[in-house]
């Protein structure tokens, strides 16, 4: 009898051992495979079983969570959804996440192990922590001014703080309400199809994901290259530039919208945006030096993240001399996002320094304790400080006496550059109206804001002035909002 009991005990021990081995195999070595199995809805149910953390602007949440009482309990809600959509993106139970909702999903959803006061214990228990919050760098007043200024026209606005790289405004229109995609019902699918089939592309973030020919606003870069290279020594000396200018190695003549561009000084050519002067300057600088300056400003950098990815702005380094002339005035293959052109203006405002732009000030736990901060940002020198000082003078002249008068603000030093970018087959498309600028208040030590505005459907018959007429007033209101607090 005793022998049989011992055998039964050994058999039970073997069964228990096998059970433990199998449980270990499933829970430790194969847990990831089970988690990722589409038939396993436990992770999805848990993900939406608690409120999502919020995205904050100026200390105020612009997102929320709604208790639906369904299996996927909480849906994302948005305050002023279309205003902040280019920043927040969407958080959908069907289509996933985008933009900031995607880049900071670990914090917002509670999945980030650093949200737990005891991360190792959290890994063992696999408990979900309350979602944390994401505090943005946005200035609510500037964001609203940009959105109202565009007024539903196709276009975008980007504004940054020159001394830090903090993004103060990021607007793209037409926009959409991300809340239409939050749930999982049939209306969500219809909204998704409608938004993706809309020819106006409301889900396209034109401020950071769309590149445009920058037109005459790129002359800031060309002027910096010419001054740094010594091609221009005195901004008031004639530049020996013909009008019209025949592109090298071709029979194509380049003309100007403005008068008096023949042999104009750099100061006059910048103020009145003389294409012929800057095209010839670009050729004289050469492709290597002009490309190096453009890259120092941020062009041809595919790694920019704010924290979500930004479409790279491009300057073609394989051009011939005729193509280089066109590239120097922001045409041919030169392309830029509004954020990139705001960085160009910011570099002029900050003594030639370019600071990496960023959108997240810090992330915090649900109780308010700081999880992570932006920290110090990389700085590079795009041009000599003396060159930046000269360009500040030239940009100030544009607003005080030239094509950017509509950006002037009483009692404020404002520098700007207008631009109209041709595009389409034989330049048949409606020109894009551009304006880049910076502003420094009377009591400010350095400029507080740099702005880039592009309007896609500006009036086609207004030439270079369209940048000053359509885009400059929007930039002015954004700058006023920042300077006003």
C-alpha positions as CSV (number, residue, x, y, z in Angstrom):
1,X,0.0,0.0,0.0
2,X,2.8,2.4,1.0
3,X,4.6,1.7,-2.3
4,X,1.4,2.6,-4.3
5,X,1.0,5.9,-2.4
6,X,4.6,6.8,-3.1
7,X,4.1,6.1,-6.8
8,X,0.9,8.2,-6.8
9,X,2.7,11.0,-5.1
10,X,5.6,10.9,-7.6
11,X,3.1,10.9,-10.5
12,X,1.3,13.9,-9.0
13,X,4.6,15.7,-8.6
14,X,5.4,15.1,-12.2
15,X,2.0,16.4,-13.3
16,X,2.5,19.5,-11.1
17,X,6.0,20.0,-12.6
18,X,4.7,19.6,-16.1
19,X,1.9,22.1,-15.3
20,X,4.4,24.6,-13.9
21,X,6.7,24.2,-16.9
22,X,3.8,24.7,-19.3
23,X,2.6,27.7,-17.4
24,X,6.1,29.2,-17.5
25,X,6.3,28.5,-21.2
26,X,3.0,30.3,-21.9
27,X,3.3,33.2,-19.5
28,X,7.0,34.0,-20.0
29,X,8.4,32.7,-23.3
30,X,5.2,32.8,-25.4
31,X,3.3,35.7,-23.8
32,X,4.2,38.1,-26.6
33,X,2.8,35.7,-29.2
34,X,-0.5,35.4,-27.3
35,X,-0.7,39.1,-26.7
36,X,-0.3,39.8,-30.4
37,X,-2.8,37.1,-31.5
38,X,-5.8,38.9,-33.2
39,X,-8.2,36.6,-31.4
40,X,-7.0,37.8,-28.0
41,X,-9.0,41.0,-27.2
42,X,-7.9,41.2,-23.6
43,X,-5.2,43.8,-24.3
44,X,-7.6,45.9,-26.4
45,X,-10.3,45.7,-23.7
46,X,-7.7,46.7,-21.1
47,X,-6.4,49.5,-23.2
48,X,-9.8,51.1,-23.5
49,X,-10.9,50.1,-20.0
50,X,-9.5,53.3,-18.4
51,X,-9.4,57.0,-19.4
52,X,-6.6,58.0,-21.6
53,X,-4.2,60.7,-20.4
54,X,-4.6,64.2,-21.8
55,X,-2.7,66.5,-24.1
56,X,-2.4,70.0,-22.5
57,X,-2.1,73.4,-24.1
58,X,-1.3,76.3,-21.8
59,X,-2.2,74.1,-18.8
60,X,-5.6,73.2,-20.2
61,X,-6.5,69.8,-21.5
62,X,-7.6,69.8,-25.2
63,X,-8.5,66.1,-25.1
64,X,-10.6,64.0,-22.8
65,X,-12.2,60.5,-22.5
66,X,-15.9,59.5,-22.6
67,X,-17.3,56.5,-20.8
68,X,-19.5,54.7,-23.3
69,X,-20.4,51.8,-21.0
70,X,-19.5,49.4,-23.8
71,X,-16.9,46.6,-23.9
72,X,-14.3,49.1,-25.2
73,X,-15.3,51.5,-22.5
74,X,-13.6,54.8,-23.0
75,X,-13.5,56.8,-26.3
76,X,-11.3,59.8,-27.0
77,X,-12.8,63.3,-27.0
78,X,-11.4,66.5,-28.3
79,X,-11.9,70.1,-27.3
80,X,-11.6,72.4,-30.4
81,X,-10.7,69.3,-32.4
82,X,-10.1,71.0,-35.8
83,X,-7.9,73.7,-34.2
84,X,-5.5,71.2,-32.6
85,X,-5.8,68.3,-35.0
86,X,-2.4,69.0,-36.7
87,X,-0.9,68.6,-33.2
88,X,-2.9,65.9,-31.5
89,X,-3.7,63.7,-34.4
90,X,-6.4,61.1,-33.6
91,X,-6.8,58.1,-31.2
92,X,-9.2,55.6,-32.8
93,X,-10.4,52.3,-31.5
94,X,-10.4,51.1,-35.1
95,X,-7.6,53.0,-37.0
96,X,-5.0,53.4,-34.2
97,X,-3.2,56.7,-33.5
98,X,-1.4,59.4,-35.3
99,X,0.8,62.4,-34.6
100,X,1.2,63.3,-30.9
101,X,-1.4,60.7,-29.9
102,X,0.9,58.1,-31.6
103,X,4.3,59.5,-30.6
104,X,3.3,59.7,-26.9
105,X,0.9,56.7,-26.9
106,X,2.9,54.9,-24.2
107,X,2.4,57.7,-21.7
108,X,-1.1,58.6,-22.7
109,X,-2.4,54.9,-22.6
110,X,-0.5,54.0,-19.4
111,X,1.6,51.4,-21.2
112,X,4.9,53.2,-20.4
113,X,6.5,51.2,-17.6
114,X,8.1,54.4,-16.2
115,X,4.6,55.5,-15.2
116,X,4.7,52.9,-12.4
117,X,6.4,53.8,-9.2
118,X,7.9,50.3,-9.2
119,X,8.6,49.5,-12.9
120,X,10.0,46.0,-12.3
121,X,7.0,45.0,-10.2
122,X,4.8,46.4,-13.0
123,X,6.5,44.2,-15.5
124,X,5.8,41.1,-13.4
125,X,2.2,41.9,-12.5
126,X,1.5,43.4,-16.0
127,X,-0.8,45.8,-14.3
128,X,-1.9,48.9,-16.4
129,X,-1.0,52.3,-14.9
130,X,-3.2,55.3,-15.2
131,X,-2.4,57.3,-18.3
132,X,0.0,60.2,-18.0
133,X,-0.4,63.7,-19.5
134,X,1.6,65.4,-22.3
135,X,2.3,69.1,-21.8
136,X,2.9,70.8,-25.1
137,X,4.9,74.0,-25.9
138,X,1.9,75.5,-27.8
139,X,0.8,79.1,-27.1
140,X,-3.0,78.9,-27.2
141,X,-3.4,82.5,-28.4
142,X,-1.0,82.1,-31.3
143,X,-2.7,78.8,-32.3
144,X,-6.1,80.5,-32.4
145,X,-4.8,83.5,-34.2
146,X,-3.2,81.3,-36.9
147,X,-6.3,79.2,-37.3
148,X,-8.6,82.2,-37.5
149,X,-6.3,84.0,-39.9
150,X,-6.3,81.2,-42.4
151,X,-10.1,81.2,-42.2
152,X,-10.6,77.8,-43.9
153,X,-8.3,78.6,-46.9
154,X,-5.8,75.9,-47.7
155,X,-2.6,76.6,-45.9
156,X,-0.5,76.3,-42.8
157,X,1.2,78.3,-40.1
158,X,4.2,77.4,-37.9
159,X,5.6,79.5,-35.1
160,X,8.6,78.9,-32.9
161,X,10.5,80.6,-30.1
162,X,13.9,81.4,-31.6
163,X,15.9,81.2,-28.4
164,X,14.7,77.6,-27.5
165,X,13.1,75.9,-30.6
166,X,9.8,75.6,-28.7
167,X,6.9,75.3,-31.2
168,X,4.3,77.9,-30.3
169,X,1.8,77.3,-33.1
170,X,1.2,74.5,-35.6
171,X,-1.9,75.0,-37.8
172,X,-3.1,73.3,-41.0
173,X,-6.3,74.0,-42.9
174,X,-8.7,72.8,-43.9
175,X,-8.8,70.6,-40.8
176,X,-11.1,68.0,-39.3
177,X,-12.5,66.8,-35.9
178,X,-10.5,63.8,-34.7
179,X,-13.4,62.8,-32.5
180,X,-15.2,61.5,-35.6
181,X,-12.7,58.6,-35.6
182,X,-12.6,57.8,-31.9
183,X,-15.1,55.0,-31.5
184,X,-15.7,51.7,-33.4
185,X,-19.2,52.1,-34.8
186,X,-20.3,52.4,-38.5
187,X,-20.1,56.2,-38.4
188,X,-16.4,55.9,-37.7
189,X,-15.8,53.9,-40.9
190,X,-17.9,56.4,-42.9
191,X,-15.9,59.3,-41.5
192,X,-12.6,57.6,-42.3
193,X,-13.6,57.0,-45.9
194,X,-14.9,60.5,-46.3
195,X,-11.8,62.1,-44.9
196,X,-9.4,60.0,-47.0
197,X,-11.4,60.6,-50.2
198,X,-11.8,64.4,-49.6
199,X,-9.8,66.2,-52.3
200,X,-8.9,68.9,-49.8
201,X,-7.0,66.4,-47.7
202,X,-8.1,67.6,-44.2
203,X,-6.0,65.0,-42.4
204,X,-2.8,66.2,-44.1
205,X,-0.7,68.2,-41.7
206,X,0.5,70.9,-44.1
207,X,2.6,72.5,-41.4
208,X,5.1,69.6,-41.1
209,X,4.1,66.9,-43.6
210,X,3.7,69.0,-46.8
211,X,6.6,70.6,-48.6
212,X,6.2,73.6,-50.9
213,X,8.4,75.6,-53.2
214,X,9.4,78.4,-50.8
215,X,9.7,81.0,-53.5
216,X,11.3,84.3,-52.5
217,X,11.4,83.4,-48.8
218,X,14.3,81.2,-49.7
219,X,16.2,84.4,-50.6
220,X,17.0,84.6,-46.9
221,X,19.1,81.5,-47.2
222,X,20.7,82.7,-50.5
223,X,21.6,86.0,-49.0
224,X,23.1,84.3,-45.9
225,X,25.2,82.1,-48.3
226,X,26.4,85.1,-50.3
227,X,27.4,87.1,-47.3
228,X,29.1,84.2,-45.6
229,X,31.0,83.3,-48.8
230,X,32.1,86.9,-49.3
231,X,30.3,87.1,-52.6
232,X,28.6,90.2,-51.2
233,X,30.7,92.5,-49.0
234,X,28.5,95.5,-48.7
235,X,24.7,95.2,-48.8
236,X,24.4,98.7,-50.3
237,X,26.8,98.2,-53.2
238,X,25.5,97.4,-56.7
239,X,25.5,93.7,-57.5
240,X,26.2,94.0,-61.3
241,X,22.9,92.1,-62.1
242,X,21.2,92.5,-65.4
243,X,17.4,92.7,-65.8
244,X,16.3,90.4,-67.4
245,X,18.9,87.7,-66.5
246,X,19.6,84.9,-68.9
247,X,20.0,81.6,-67.1
248,X,23.5,80.2,-67.6
249,X,23.8,77.7,-70.5
250,X,20.3,78.5,-71.7
251,X,18.2,81.0,-73.7
252,X,15.7,81.3,-70.8
253,X,15.3,84.9,-69.4
254,X,14.4,85.5,-65.8
255,X,12.4,88.6,-65.1
256,X,11.1,90.5,-62.1
257,X,7.8,91.7,-60.8
258,X,9.4,94.7,-59.3
259,X,11.1,97.6,-61.1
260,X,14.6,98.9,-60.6
261,X,16.2,95.5,-60.1
262,X,19.0,96.1,-62.7
263,X,22.3,96.2,-60.8
264,X,20.4,96.6,-57.5
265,X,22.1,96.4,-54.2
266,X,21.4,93.4,-51.9
267,X,19.4,95.7,-49.6
268,X,17.2,96.9,-52.4
269,X,17.0,93.5,-54.1
270,X,15.9,91.9,-50.8
271,X,13.4,94.6,-50.0
272,X,11.7,94.4,-53.4
273,X,12.5,90.7,-54.0
274,X,14.4,90.9,-57.3
275,X,14.6,87.4,-58.8
276,X,17.4,88.4,-61.2
277,X,19.8,89.5,-58.4
278,X,19.3,86.4,-56.3
279,X,19.5,84.0,-59.2
280,X,22.8,85.4,-60.2
281,X,24.0,85.5,-56.6
282,X,23.2,81.8,-56.3
283,X,25.3,81.0,-59.4
284,X,28.2,83.0,-58.0
285,X,28.0,81.4,-54.6
286,X,28.0,77.9,-56.3
287,X,26.1,74.8,-55.5
288,X,28.5,73.5,-52.8
289,X,28.4,76.6,-50.7
290,X,24.6,77.3,-51.2
291,X,23.8,73.7,-50.4
292,X,26.0,73.7,-47.3
293,X,24.2,76.8,-46.0
294,X,20.8,75.3,-46.8
295,X,21.7,72.2,-44.9
296,X,22.9,74.2,-42.0
297,X,19.5,75.8,-41.8
298,X,17.9,72.3,-41.8
299,X,17.3,71.4,-45.4
300,X,18.0,67.7,-46.5
301,X,17.6,66.5,-42.9
302,X,15.3,63.4,-42.9
303,X,15.7,62.8,-39.2
304,X,13.7,65.8,-37.7
305,X,11.1,64.7,-35.1
306,X,9.0,67.0,-32.9
307,X,8.4,64.1,-31.6
308,X,6.5,62.8,-34.6
309,X,8.3,62.8,-37.9
310,X,8.6,65.9,-40.2
311,X,8.8,65.7,-44.0
312,X,12.3,66.7,-45.0
313,X,12.8,70.0,-46.7
314,X,15.0,69.6,-49.7
315,X,17.7,71.5,-51.7
316,X,18.9,69.7,-54.8
317,X,22.7,69.3,-54.8
318,X,22.9,67.8,-58.3
319,X,21.8,70.9,-60.3
320,X,23.5,72.6,-63.2
321,X,24.1,76.3,-63.2
322,X,20.7,77.2,-64.7
323,X,18.9,75.0,-62.2
324,X,21.0,76.5,-59.4
325,X,19.8,80.0,-60.4
326,X,16.2,78.9,-60.0
327,X,16.9,77.0,-56.8
328,X,18.4,80.1,-55.3
329,X,15.0,81.9,-55.6
330,X,13.2,79.0,-54.1
331,X,12.0,77.3,-57.3
332,X,13.1,74.2,-59.3
333,X,13.4,71.3,-56.8
334,X,13.8,73.4,-53.7
335,X,11.0,72.4,-51.2
336,X,10.3,73.4,-47.7
337,X,7.7,72.8,-44.9
338,X,6.3,75.8,-43.1
339,X,8.1,74.6,-40.0
340,X,11.4,74.7,-41.8
341,X,10.9,78.2,-43.0
342,X,10.0,79.3,-39.5
343,X,13.3,77.8,-38.4
344,X,15.0,79.9,-41.1
345,X,13.4,83.1,-39.7
346,X,14.3,82.0,-36.2
347,X,18.0,81.5,-37.1
348,X,18.1,85.1,-38.3
349,X,16.5,86.3,-35.1
350,X,18.9,84.3,-32.9
351,X,22.2,85.4,-34.2
352,X,22.5,82.6,-36.8
353,X,21.8,79.7,-34.5
354,X,19.3,77.0,-35.4
355,X,17.7,75.1,-32.5
356,X,16.0,71.8,-33.0
357,X,12.2,72.4,-32.8
358,X,10.1,70.5,-30.3
359,X,6.5,70.2,-29.3
360,X,6.5,68.5,-25.9
361,X,7.6,70.5,-22.9
362,X,7.2,67.5,-20.5
363,X,5.3,64.4,-19.7
364,X,3.7,63.9,-16.3
365,X,2.1,61.1,-14.3
366,X,-1.6,61.2,-13.5
367,X,-0.8,62.8,-10.1
368,X,1.2,65.6,-11.7
369,X,4.7,64.4,-11.0
370,X,7.1,65.0,-13.9
371,X,8.0,61.9,-15.9
372,X,10.4,63.5,-18.4
373,X,11.3,67.0,-19.7
374,X,12.5,68.2,-23.1
375,X,15.9,69.1,-21.7
376,X,18.6,71.0,-23.6
377,X,18.3,70.9,-27.4
378,X,21.1,70.7,-30.0
379,X,22.3,74.0,-31.5
380,X,24.1,74.6,-34.8
381,X,25.4,77.7,-36.4
382,X,23.7,78.3,-39.8
383,X,25.6,81.5,-40.6
384,X,28.1,83.9,-39.0
385,X,26.6,86.2,-36.3
386,X,27.5,89.2,-38.3
387,X,25.6,87.8,-41.3
388,X,22.6,87.3,-39.1
389,X,22.8,90.9,-38.0
390,X,22.8,92.1,-41.6
391,X,19.9,89.9,-42.4
392,X,18.0,91.3,-39.5
393,X,18.4,94.7,-40.9
394,X,17.3,93.6,-44.4
395,X,14.2,91.8,-43.0
396,X,13.3,94.8,-40.9
397,X,13.5,97.0,-44.1
398,X,11.1,94.7,-45.9
399,X,8.4,95.3,-43.2
400,X,9.2,99.0,-42.7
401,X,9.5,100.0,-46.3
402,X,9.0,97.1,-48.6
403,X,6.6,94.3,-49.5
404,X,6.0,93.2,-45.9
405,X,4.3,96.3,-44.6
406,X,1.2,94.4,-43.6
407,X,3.1,92.6,-40.9
408,X,4.1,95.8,-39.0
409,X,3.1,96.1,-35.4
410,X,3.2,99.4,-33.5
411,X,6.1,99.6,-31.0
412,X,7.5,96.2,-32.1
413,X,10.6,95.5,-34.2
414,X,9.4,93.1,-37.0
415,X,11.5,91.5,-39.7
416,X,10.0,89.6,-42.6
417,X,10.2,88.3,-46.2
418,X,7.4,87.9,-48.6
419,X,7.3,85.3,-51.3
420,X,5.2,83.9,-54.1
421,X,6.0,80.4,-55.2
422,X,5.1,79.3,-58.7
423,X,4.2,75.6,-59.3
424,X,2.4,73.3,-61.7
425,X,3.1,72.6,-65.3
426,X,4.6,75.7,-66.9
427,X,3.9,77.5,-63.6
428,X,0.2,77.3,-64.3
429,X,-0.9,76.6,-60.8
430,X,-2.2,79.3,-58.5
431,X,0.9,80.7,-56.7
432,X,1.5,79.9,-53.1
433,X,1.7,83.0,-50.9
434,X,4.5,82.9,-48.3
435,X,5.6,85.1,-45.5
436,X,8.3,84.5,-42.9
437,X,9.0,86.8,-40.0
438,X,10.2,87.4,-36.5
439,X,9.2,89.9,-33.8
440,X,10.9,91.6,-30.9
441,X,8.9,93.6,-28.4
442,X,10.2,96.9,-26.9
443,X,11.1,95.3,-23.6
444,X,12.4,92.0,-25.1
445,X,16.2,91.3,-25.1
446,X,15.8,89.0,-28.1
447,X,13.0,88.2,-30.6
448,X,10.3,86.1,-28.9
449,X,8.7,84.5,-32.0
450,X,9.4,83.5,-35.5
451,X,6.6,82.6,-37.9
452,X,6.1,81.1,-41.4
453,X,2.8,81.3,-43.2
454,X,1.8,79.7,-46.5
455,X,-1.5,80.2,-48.2
456,X,-2.2,77.8,-51.1
457,X,-5.1,79.5,-52.7
458,X,-4.0,83.1,-52.6
459,X,-5.0,85.4,-55.4
460,X,-3.1,84.5,-58.6
461,X,-2.8,87.9,-60.1
462,X,-1.0,89.7,-57.3
463,X,2.6,88.6,-58.0
464,X,5.1,89.0,-55.2
465,X,2.7,91.2,-53.2
466,X,0.5,88.2,-52.5
467,X,2.8,87.1,-49.8
468,X,2.5,90.5,-48.2
469,X,-1.2,90.7,-48.9
470,X,-2.4,87.2,-48.0
471,X,0.2,85.7,-45.6
472,X,1.7,88.7,-43.8
473,X,-1.5,89.7,-41.9
474,X,-1.8,86.2,-40.5
475,X,1.8,86.3,-39.3
476,X,1.2,89.7,-37.7
477,X,-1.7,88.4,-35.6
478,X,0.3,85.3,-34.5
479,X,3.2,87.5,-33.5
480,X,0.9,89.9,-31.6
481,X,-0.7,87.0,-29.7
482,X,2.7,85.8,-28.6
483,X,4.0,89.2,-27.7
484,X,0.8,90.0,-25.8
485,X,1.3,87.0,-23.6
